């Protein structure tokens, strides 16, 4: 799984596409072991780790950041779809929302 670089958030199950691009283009950017995620008014710093679970390769992450002026934290994961330029996953906010999420290069 090649994931390093910038990805566009194109869909979530909890927020509509209008909200995703509210303050800037919704995106995820990965380095080898860190990343950032931005959508709506949410800005996150991520710690990233690739894991092999059975035949599936997952990209897991934990995050800290803010939603407007509120501190947030949580975790999530991505897996590559049949396209090398698309990943799907979940994001879980501690004590808050969870959502499916789809990103593309």
trRosetta pair geometry for C-beta under 8 A, 3 or more apart (Angstrom, degrees):
i j d omega theta_ij theta_ji phi_ij phi_ji
1 50 6.6 178 64 -136 119 125
1 57 4.9 -167 -19 113 127 135
1 59 6.6 -138 124 -50 147 108
1 80 5.0 -166 -123 -24 106 132
2 84 6.7 28 46 -174 103 110
3 7 8.0 -34 -165 -41 76 132
3 30 5.1 -11 133 76 95 163
3 50 7.6 173 17 -84 135 113
3 59 5.6 90 -73 -93 169 156
3 78 7.4 128 -126 87 137 136
3 80 7.8 -128 -76 -69 96 105
3 87 7.2 33 -117 -50 105 152
4 30 5.3 -119 -116 102 40 98
4 31 6.3 26 -135 -150 97 27
4 32 6.2 -9 -90 -73 122 53
5 29 7.1 -85 144 -145 28 70
5 30 6.5 2 37 55 37 86
5 105 6.8 29 104 -126 130 107
6 27 5.9 -12 -169 -173 95 127
6 28 7.5 155 -156 85 50 46
6 29 4.6 -19 -101 -103 72 91
6 105 7.7 105 90 -140 57 69
7 27 6.4 148 80 -161 51 72
7 28 4.6 -12 62 63 106 93
7 29 7.2 -178 21 -81 69 41
7 30 7.4 30 -4 -3 111 100
7 87 7.1 -31 -144 32 158 111
7 103 4.1 51 149 162 128 123
7 104 6.5 153 -163 74 87 21
7 105 5.8 -59 -110 -86 73 52
8 25 7.0 -56 -129 164 93 110
8 26 6.8 80 -171 88 64 76
8 27 5.8 -42 -109 -103 45 78
8 103 6.4 158 75 -158 39 74
8 104 5.5 -24 58 64 94 77
8 105 7.5 108 11 -151 86 8
9 12 6.9 5 175 -43 115 100
9 20 5.7 -147 104 -163 115 127
9 26 3.7 -79 58 137 112 112
9 27 6.2 -138 -3 -78 87 20
9 28 6.3 97 -56 -20 93 92
9 37 7.6 78 -55 -159 131 94
9 39 5.3 -47 61 -80 158 131
9 101 6.5 -48 -140 -167 104 104
9 102 7.5 114 -158 78 58 49
9 103 5.4 -42 -95 -98 52 86
10 17 7.7 -9 -177 -115 48 110
10 26 7.9 174 -60 86 28 122
10 102 5.5 -54 64 99 92 97
10 103 6.7 143 8 -118 83 31
10 104 5.5 22 -17 7 133 108
11 17 7.1 -36 -100 -79 58 97
11 100 7.8 -15 122 111 93 96
11 101 7.3 159 92 -154 59 39
11 102 4.3 12 57 43 100 113
12 15 4.8 27 74 45 131 83
12 20 6.8 155 7 -83 113 116
12 39 7.5 123 -26 139 140 164
12 91 7.8 -37 -132 29 119 120
12 99 4.7 18 -177 159 108 134
12 100 6.4 159 -158 83 53 59
12 101 5.0 -8 -104 -101 85 70
12 102 7.5 -159 -71 18 43 70
13 99 5.0 -179 54 -159 80 76
13 100 3.9 64 -13 36 119 97
13 101 7.8 -97 4 -55 78 46
14 97 5.3 100 -164 -175 161 126
14 98 7.2 162 -53 93 140 32
14 99 3.5 -91 1 -95 116 119
14 100 7.8 149 -15 32 80 59
15 19 4.5 -107 -178 82 106 132
15 20 5.9 131 117 -63 118 77
15 39 7.0 139 84 137 154 125
15 40 6.2 -93 -162 -47 155 132
15 99 6.8 -10 1 -124 84 161
16 19 5.3 97 60 9 71 100
16 20 7.4 -123 105 -14 39 89
17 20 5.3 -43 -148 22 40 121
17 21 7.1 12 165 3 67 102
18 21 7.1 -80 -162 47 27 89
18 22 7.2 60 143 -71 62 82
19 22 5.3 -15 -158 -38 44 118
19 39 7.6 60 124 156 79 94
19 40 4.8 -1 161 -94 88 108
20 26 3.9 -35 167 -47 98 150
20 39 4.7 -41 -150 -161 69 111
20 40 6.2 -55 -112 -46 24 75
21 24 7.2 -96 -157 109 61 21
21 25 5.8 -6 -126 -115 96 41
21 26 5.5 -90 -71 -17 63 92
21 39 7.7 -43 -60 -146 37 74
22 40 4.8 34 29 -134 124 53
22 41 6.4 -49 89 -42 129 75
23 38 7.8 -98 79 171 107 107
23 40 6.6 55 6 158 100 27
23 41 5.5 98 -24 -92 137 61
24 27 7.9 -57 120 10 100 104
24 38 6.1 -7 74 137 114 133
25 38 8.0 68 86 94 52 111
26 38 6.6 -154 -135 102 44 66
26 39 3.8 36 -129 -109 102 94
26 40 7.5 31 -94 -19 106 55
27 36 8.0 31 103 101 91 91
27 37 7.4 -157 101 -142 48 48
27 38 5.7 10 52 53 76 92
27 39 7.6 164 17 -66 37 79
28 35 6.3 16 -180 169 85 129
28 36 7.2 178 -150 90 47 50
28 37 4.7 -6 -106 -104 82 84
28 103 5.4 -40 26 -119 126 156
29 35 5.8 176 90 -155 50 81
29 36 5.1 7 50 50 96 90
29 37 8.0 -171 21 -74 60 44
30 34 7.7 161 -154 90 54 40
30 35 4.3 -27 -103 -95 57 120
30 46 8.0 -49 -105 78 74 130
30 48 6.1 60 -139 -62 102 175
30 59 7.8 -35 -114 -177 152 144
31 34 5.0 12 48 56 110 81
31 35 6.5 -167 18 -75 65 61
31 48 7.8 159 63 37 62 133
32 48 7.8 -178 126 80 33 117
33 47 7.1 -5 158 -162 80 63
33 48 5.5 -169 -162 66 35 84
33 49 6.9 29 -139 -81 85 60
34 45 7.4 -21 -172 -178 104 83
34 46 6.3 142 -171 84 54 67
34 47 6.3 -30 -110 -108 68 44
34 48 6.0 -174 -89 12 11 100
35 45 7.8 155 87 -164 45 44
35 46 4.1 -17 66 62 89 119
35 48 5.2 64 -5 -41 111 131
35 61 6.7 -53 45 -123 124 144
36 43 7.5 -18 -170 -170 102 76
36 44 6.6 152 -160 84 54 61
36 45 6.0 -25 -103 -105 75 52
36 46 6.6 -166 -79 11 22 93
37 42 7.5 -17 114 120 91 103
37 43 7.8 163 86 -155 54 34
37 44 4.3 -4 56 57 93 114
37 46 6.2 64 -11 -35 102 124
37 63 6.8 -44 29 -116 120 152
37 65 7.8 -110 63 -34 85 164
37 91 7.9 -173 142 -109 166 142
38 42 6.8 172 -146 92 44 64
38 43 5.2 6 -108 -110 89 69
38 44 7.2 -164 -69 25 49 72
39 42 5.6 -3 65 57 67 105
40 67 7.8 15 100 -143 117 88
41 67 6.1 86 98 -167 90 57
41 68 4.8 31 132 -66 139 68
42 65 6.7 77 -179 115 74 132
42 66 7.4 -167 -140 98 50 44
42 67 4.8 -10 -98 -103 83 81
42 72 7.1 -32 -139 43 101 153
43 65 5.1 -157 99 -171 56 121
43 66 5.8 5 54 55 91 79
44 63 4.2 8 -175 -177 120 136
44 64 7.1 149 -151 78 73 25
44 65 3.6 -108 -103 -20 51 152
44 72 7.4 -64 -94 87 97 110
45 63 6.4 152 75 -152 42 78
45 64 5.8 -17 58 65 95 77
45 65 5.7 154 8 -74 67 92
46 61 4.4 -5 -169 -173 119 129
46 62 6.9 151 -152 76 67 38
46 63 4.6 -35 -95 -91 73 94
47 61 6.4 153 74 -154 48 70
47 62 5.1 -5 52 55 103 89
47 63 7.4 -169 17 -78 69 45
48 59 6.4 -8 -166 -180 103 96
48 60 7.3 153 -155 85 52 47
48 61 4.8 -20 -100 -97 67 98
49 59 7.6 162 83 -158 35 53
49 60 5.3 -19 66 66 86 95
49 61 7.4 162 21 -83 65 49
50 57 6.6 -1 -174 -178 99 100
50 58 7.4 162 -156 88 52 44
50 59 5.5 -26 -101 -104 69 69
50 60 7.7 163 -98 21 18 74
51 57 7.2 164 86 -156 42 55
51 58 5.1 -16 64 64 93 91
51 59 7.8 166 21 -91 73 22
51 60 5.7 21 3 -3 121 116
52 56 7.5 153 -158 86 51 45
52 57 5.5 -27 -101 -102 66 73
52 58 7.9 167 -91 21 19 72
53 56 5.2 -21 70 71 85 96
53 57 7.8 155 23 -97 68 23
53 58 5.9 10 10 2 115 117
56 79 6.2 -33 -172 -129 109 135
57 79 7.0 136 83 -136 56 84
57 80 7.1 8 77 16 103 105
58 77 5.0 -10 -178 -169 117 124
58 78 7.1 147 -163 73 67 41
58 79 5.4 -47 -106 -81 69 90
59 77 6.4 145 77 -161 51 66
59 78 4.5 -15 60 59 107 94
59 79 7.2 173 16 -80 79 38
59 87 7.2 -17 32 -158 129 151
59 89 7.6 -77 65 -80 89 148
60 75 7.2 -2 -176 -176 92 103
60 76 7.5 175 -152 96 56 39
60 77 4.7 -26 -101 -100 64 92
61 75 6.6 172 95 -154 52 61
61 76 5.7 -10 61 63 92 78
61 77 7.0 165 18 -87 72 41
61 78 7.8 26 -2 -2 112 94
62 73 7.5 8 174 -177 91 91
62 74 7.2 -166 -153 106 63 33
62 75 4.6 -30 -104 -99 68 86
63 72 7.8 5 112 113 102 90
63 73 6.4 -178 95 -148 60 53
63 74 5.8 -7 55 60 94 70
63 75 7.0 169 13 -87 76 35
63 76 7.5 0 -3 14 116 101
64 71 7.4 -18 -169 -169 89 93
64 72 7.3 159 -157 89 44 53
64 73 4.8 -12 -103 -102 68 92
65 71 7.7 158 93 -153 29 54
65 72 5.6 -21 72 64 74 93
65 73 7.6 144 22 -84 61 50
66 69 6.6 -16 -176 -138 126 19
66 70 6.3 146 -157 72 77 41
66 71 5.9 -47 -99 -100 78 39
66 72 6.2 139 -118 14 22 89
67 70 5.1 -25 64 64 84 99
67 72 5.0 58 -11 -28 103 136
72 93 5.6 -42 -168 -145 115 112
72 94 7.5 163 -169 42 65 84
72 96 7.0 -49 -135 25 109 154
73 93 7.5 116 76 -154 33 65
73 94 5.1 3 81 14 83 125
74 91 6.7 77 112 175 136 76
74 92 4.9 -164 -176 98 118 61
74 93 4.3 -94 -56 -113 147 33
74 94 5.0 -159 -85 -19 74 71
74 96 7.6 -88 -69 53 133 103
75 92 5.5 -8 64 59 69 104
76 89 5.8 94 161 141 104 120
76 90 5.3 -153 -146 98 92 59
76 91 4.0 -30 -84 -105 148 51
76 92 5.7 164 -77 12 77 73
76 101 7.4 21 -176 24 148 133
77 89 4.9 -152 100 -152 53 118
77 90 6.1 20 47 46 78 82
78 87 4.2 35 177 157 119 129
78 88 6.8 151 -149 80 73 23
78 89 3.6 -83 -94 -42 52 140
78 101 7.7 -67 -94 85 92 105
78 103 7.1 -35 -125 31 138 119
79 87 6.4 168 80 -155 26 87
79 88 6.4 -23 59 64 77 74
79 89 6.3 137 7 -81 64 86
80 83 7.8 -135 178 79 86 47
80 84 6.5 -1 -166 -124 130 46
80 86 7.3 108 -159 84 63 55
80 87 5.3 -52 -97 -98 48 85
81 86 4.5 -26 36 98 122 106
81 87 6.6 -169 -9 -104 81 28
81 88 5.8 69 -59 -5 104 103
83 86 4.3 51 76 20 115 108
85 104 5.8 39 143 -162 86 78
85 105 4.2 -93 -152 29 90 109
86 102 7.0 -6 -169 -173 98 94
86 103 7.2 164 -151 88 53 49
86 104 5.0 -16 -99 -103 77 80
86 105 7.7 -105 -59 3 45 77
87 102 7.4 173 91 -151 46 52
87 103 5.3 -6 59 59 89 95
88 100 7.0 -9 -174 -175 97 97
88 101 7.1 160 -157 86 53 51
88 102 5.0 -17 -104 -103 80 78
88 103 7.9 178 -82 22 35 66
89 100 7.5 162 93 -156 31 58
89 101 5.5 -21 69 62 77 94
89 103 8.0 -10 20 7 103 103
90 98 6.4 7 -178 -180 105 100
90 99 7.0 164 -152 85 64 39
90 100 5.9 -44 -98 -103 70 48
90 101 6.7 144 -111 14 18 90
91 98 6.7 -180 91 -151 52 57
91 99 5.4 -6 55 57 94 86
91 101 5.4 48 -12 -21 107 136
92 98 4.5 -3 -109 -110 69 102
93 96 3.7 -35 102 71 121 112
93 97 5.0 44 27 54 123 69
93 98 6.8 -149 21 -72 70 54
